[in-house]
Amino acid sequence: MFVVTVAFEVDPAAAEVFLARTGQQARDSLELEPECFRFDVCRDADQAGRFLLYEIYSDAEAFQTHLETAHFKAFDADVAPIIRAKTVQTWTLTG
């Protein structure tokens, strides 16, 4: 399994908007992508503008397919104006 984590820092004033939009992205990914098995949205308990996405795909190719979907492209365009920082890391699930 291929794991992706994405850490976001967004404008705290837009945190609720980001949370709602990211929640929709998670639902879309799970419903529309058969090779997306998990899509969790985590929020920092102490800093309103910090979020972490935890996603699991069957393999790296499935993640690349995710990046090409219309729902991902729309999400990316919608949140781009409020993102201050973004870090993407990939992992291999071993257990």
SULMO-V879460 format. One line per field, one symbol per residue. ss: DSSP state (h for helix, s for strand, l for the rest). psi: psi as a letter, one per 30 degrees, with the letter a starting at -180 (. if undefined). burial: # if it has 9 or more other C-alpha atoms within 8 Angstrom, else .. A space follows every 50 residues. Layout:
BEGIN
ss = ???
psi = ???
burial = ???
END
This chain:
BEGIN
ss = lssssssssslhhhhhhhhhhhhhhhhhhhhhlllsssssssslllllls sssssssllhhhhhhhhllhhhhhhhhhhhllsssssssssslll
psi = kkkkkjkkklkefgeeeeeeeeeeeeeeeeefjfgjfkjkjkkkffjfgk lkkjkkleleeeeeeeffleeeeeeeeefeffkelkkkkllkkf.
burial = ###########..##..##.###.######..#..####.#.##...### ########...##..#....###.#...#..##..#.........
END
